[in-house]
Amino acid sequence: MPRIAPTARKALLTLHLVTSLGWLGADLVLLTLGIAAQRGADPAVVYPVAGLVGTVLFAPLSVLVWLVGVASALLTPWGLLRYRWVVVKLVITTVMVGLVLFLLTPKLRHAGALGAALPTRERADLVIAPAVSTSLMIIATVLSTYKPWGRRPARARRPRAAHATTHPSPAGSTGRDRAPTR
């Protein structure tokens, strides 16, 4: 697994932070616009703006955050599947990117095209989706900050016959029934 120099790692981390903050910011803008429309703001103005923000900012930033996050994991000691918190963040982000690209962005475009004609039942989706994604982004941020759970367990290795018999064995054991030591 390739590693990068500390300055390049810091640059990659900075890029990940900036794109993630941009994604969160765009999400909060969408949430604000959805709430504003629910509270009486002109849907003919709000929904086209939401469609523009979703298409021009939110969707591209979601993909960029995922790509930079994967690159960061692969090029740093954290690894992509080595730590549980990284795996959970990867799953959260991957699911969110899929939902953004295949569900939310088309709904935002549809809302932008309809404006005030958007049915009431569809307007709630434009509040619920950004509220859920904001919550998931906050969870991912907490995981990055606290890094809970430690490393994932290593795969069980088959002990080599020579290696397994060289360790002192407990009372009468041949050493072959013991787990290898690290």
KEZA-448364 format. One record per residue (C-alpha): x, y, z; residue in three letters. Coordinates in steps of 0.02 Angstrom, whole numbers, padded with zeros to 5 digits, always signed. Each point is the difference from the previous one (the first is absolute). Layout:
<atoms>
XYZALA/...
</atoms>
This chain:
<atoms>
+00000+00000+00000MET/+00081+00165-00052PRO/+00027+00136+00128ARG/+00020+00184-00033ILE/+00112+00132+00077ALA/-00066+00094+00154PRO/-00025+00162-00097THR/-00099-00089-00136ALA/-00102-00090+00134ARG/-00041+00167+00082LYS/-00049+00073-00169ALA/-00115-00148-00031LEU/-00075+00017+00174LEU/-00028+00186-00030THR/-00085-00037-00167LEU/-00109-00131+00086HIS/-00049+00124+00136LEU/-00037+00140-00124VAL/-00106-00109-00114THR/-00090-00078+00148SER/-00039+00170+00074LEU/-00061+00058-00170GLY/-00113-00153-00012TRP/-00069+00032+00174LEU/-00025+00184-00042GLY/-00094-00040-00161ALA/-00105-00124+00098ASP/-00043+00132+00130LEU/-00048+00120-00140VAL/-00118-00133-00072LEU/-00073-00030+00172LEU/-00025+00187+00026THR/-00084+00018-00170LEU/-00114-00148+00034GLY/-00051+00072+00169ILE/-00025+00172-00077ALA/-00119-00072-00130ALA/-00095-00093+00138GLN/-00016+00162+00098ARG/-00073+00100-00143GLY/+00145+00061-00108ALA/-00040+00011-00185ASP/+00023-00176-00072PRO/+00022+00075-00173ALA/+00162+00075+00067VAL/+00054-00129+00130VAL/-00011-00160-00102TYR/+00096+00060-00153PRO/+00138+00061+00118VAL/-00002-00168+00090ALA/+00013-00088-00168GLY/+00149+00108-00048LEU/+00089-00028+00168VAL/-00032-00186-00009GLY/+00062-00017-00178THR/+00146+00120+00000VAL/+00066-00021+00179LEU/-00075-00142+00099PHE/+00015-00144-00124ALA/+00177+00041-00062PRO/+00062+00029+00177LEU/-00071-00166+00057SER/+00100-00092-00133VAL/+00156+00103+00035LEU/-00011-00034+00188VAL/-00015-00186-00033TRP/+00148-00002-00121LEU/+00113+00103+00113VAL/-00050-00105+00152GLY/+00041-00163-00089VAL/+00166+00072-00060ALA/+00039+00058+00177SER/-00037-00171+00070ALA/+00104-00091-00130LEU/+00150+00116+00010LEU/+00013+00018+00189THR/+00029-00123+00142PRO/-00187-00002+00039TRP/-00036-00112-00148GLY/-00170-00028-00080LEU/-00055-00153+00097LEU/+00123-00005+00145ARG/-00100+00099+00129TYR/-00185-00021+00038ARG/-00033+00188+00007TRP/+00072+00020-00176VAL/-00108-00142-00063VAL/-00156+00077+00079VAL/+00041+00170-00076LYS/+00028-00083-00169LEU/-00169-00087+00009VAL/-00090+00158+00057ILE/+00080+00106-00135THR/-00026-00129-00137THR/-00184-00019+00042VAL/-00021+00189+00009MET/+00085+00028-00168VAL/-00114-00130-00079GLY/-00155+00080+00076LEU/+00057+00174-00052VAL/+00037-00050-00179LEU/-00146-00116-00033PHE/-00140+00068+00110LEU/+00027+00175+00068LEU/+00077+00085-00151THR/-00140-00057-00118PRO/-00130+00056+00129LYS/+00085+00170+00015LEU/+00002+00021-00189ARG/-00183-00051-00007HIS/-00043+00124+00139ALA/+00098+00136-00088GLY/-00094-00031-00161ALA/-00172-00001+00084LEU/+00031+00141+00123GLY/-00166+00049+00080ALA/-00088-00145-00087ALA/+00099-00128+00103LEU/-00127-00107+00094PRO/-00004+00019+00189THR/+00043-00183+00033ARG/+00163+00022-00098GLU/+00049+00158+00093ARG/+00027-00093+00163ALA/+00133-00109-00084ASP/+00101+00157-00032LEU/+00010+00030+00189VAL/+00017-00179+00060ILE/+00142-00050-00118ALA/+00117+00144+00046PRO/-00043-00022+00185ALA/+00049-00184-00006VAL/+00157+00032-00102SER/+00055+00140+00117THR/-00018-00121+00145SER/+00102-00132-00090LEU/+00136+00127-00041MET/+00009+00048+00183ILE/+00016-00184+00048ILE/+00142-00020-00127ALA/+00085+00154+00074THR/-00014-00071+00176VAL/+00075-00164-00062LEU/+00146+00095-00078SER/+00029+00097+00160THR/-00014-00138+00130TYR/+00054-00150-00106LYS/-00092-00128+00106PRO/+00008-00190-00001TRP/+00183-00024-00045GLY/+00066-00113-00136ARG/-00099-00136-00083ARG/+00060-00173+00049PRO/+00133-00071-00114ALA/-00044-00150-00105ARG/+00044-00163+00082ALA/+00162-00065-00071ARG/+00043-00182-00014ARG/+00148-00034+00113PRO/+00154-00068-00084ARG/+00050-00170+00070ALA/+00178+00055+00043ALA/-00061+00161+00081HIS/-00137-00083+00102ALA/+00115-00129+00080THR/+00138+00121+00052THR/-00104+00084+00136HIS/+00003-00075+00174PRO/-00159-00097+00026SER/-00107-00011+00156PRO/+00002-00163+00101ALA/+00015-00139-00123GLY/-00067+00093-00153SER/+00089-00020-00165THR/-00019+00184-00041GLY/-00103-00036-00154ARG/-00164+00035+00086ASP/+00051+00175+00051ARG/-00038+00158-00097ALA/+00153+00080-00078PRO/+00073+00146+00097THR/+00040+00165-00079ARG/
</atoms>
